[in-house]
Amino acid sequence: MATYECSKCGMSVNATCGKCDDPLIDDTIDVNGTSVQVSKCPNDPVSYTHLRAHETRHDLVCRLLLE
């Protein structure tokens, strides 16, 4: 499993894609003018909805704090 670390707080998580089991890759998306760090499957072009499905509790808290 791949380990991903938040660049702001240092919290880390291990994550793989639920469909293909490949390690997720780090990326960012723009949400209302704010850049949000996300993890995504390297094999699929993904939608915002798909990215939200992989969102961890920590990502959710960070995203909500930024909104």
Secondary structure by P-SEA (a helix, b strand, c coil): cbbbbcccccbbbbbcccccccbbbbbccccccbbbbbcccccccccaaaaaaaccaaaaaaaaaac
